Amino acid sequence: MSFSDRNGALCAEEVPLEEIARRFGTPCYVYSRAAIESAYREFVAALDGRDALVCYSVKANSNLAVLALLARLGAGFDIVSGGELARVMAAGGEASKTLFSGVGKTAAEIELALKSGIGCLNVESPAELERIAGIAARLGRRAPIALRVNPEIDARTHPYISTGLRESKFGVPHAAAKGLYLAAARMPELELVGIGCHIGSLLVEPGPFVAAATRMAELVDNLAAAGVRLRHIDVGGGIGIRYKADDPAAPIGAFVRDTLAALGNRPERLIVDPGRSIVGNAGVLLTRVEYVKPGAARNFLVVDAAMNDLIRPPLYGAWHEVRPVRQSDAPSAVYDVVGPVCESADFLAKDRALAAKAGDLLAILSAGAYGMVMSSNYNSRPRAAEVLVHGRHADLVRRRESLAELFAGEQIPG
Ligand code: LLP
């Protein structure tokens, strides 16, 4: 286990979280290298024998150390901005194994991607197709592209993270895809390399995922009959993880194997772009209790992490387990775990039976995905430090922001 009790104290691999708090302070994100590697290897093992590429979705956790680790393991990357491309390159990732998705790529981002030798631009609209062709012509290059097709399949997940519905802003409508491919095939600046989809995040069962992949394969056959041959099928990410012990969540292997079974022995390369399932359970947010504040209607544990550090609970009503790092001698009570930010939405957890007192450390579990990357400086709070643990070693992989850095880019007009 990457986070487990040893001698009565919660550890990341072999390093006590208490030691990490002492060395690096709180709030602090702590990641387990072994957990990231093992999730990545689950994909590789399930894909064994198949021409396939795992393109880690950088948005889930874009720390350079995490990207470098995955690049060394052979991963490709799924990115959504020029900033993420710069990170992948800085971490030693290969542009040729990188896919660029997103509905709003700017001309500058497209140019940067083409000059870097991007593996594929996932096109989400006819207007974007035109823009890419124009930029490629100007640069004297051929742009490798795939269409991101909206398979119009309900992922049965939270509406904010559901992307495959008819009303979604993402992708090209399924019914329009063939026409757009045929139009793209007539543009000499474009090289049609694949097709992609992504129906949503935090999927609990493979059914909708497999259905979307099957729709993509049907489209590929339909296009081949019309003379357009594609080299890869990108089935997206979205594989869920367990936040609660009794959460339903099919393992990575089940998603991959069911997809392979549905696709059969097709010649195209299979691409998956998972984010959360690789890093989600591999990280915790370590925080210290500042105050115990009993109230008339509710009791509060006021901690030093807040919604600016981890916004998932207020934004999605997400549930993260809160685990005391060491069993406390304080009496147990039912608490809301809240931060110091001036918003009633500033909570990390609600209605949890916990025994804790001021000074105790708490770990907010399963915070490795969409934690640090969604953090902000709201209330002029410096962003947390990040630490990567490997066995007995803990390395600071991002130092805590300083107060001076908070307004380093600002100036008062003279
Ligand atoms: N591929 C595409 C095209 C995506 O849009 C996403 C996520 C992924 C892959 C990776 O999905 P994953 O395997 O991580 O589920 N902030 C939300 C999640 C937003 C997901 C956005 N797209 C959260 O905290 O739950």
Residues whose N, C-alpha, C, O or C-beta is under 5 A from the ligand:
A	BS01	LLP	S57 A60 S101 I161 H198 G200 S201 L202 G236 G237 G238 I239 D273 P274 G275 R276 S277 R312 Y370
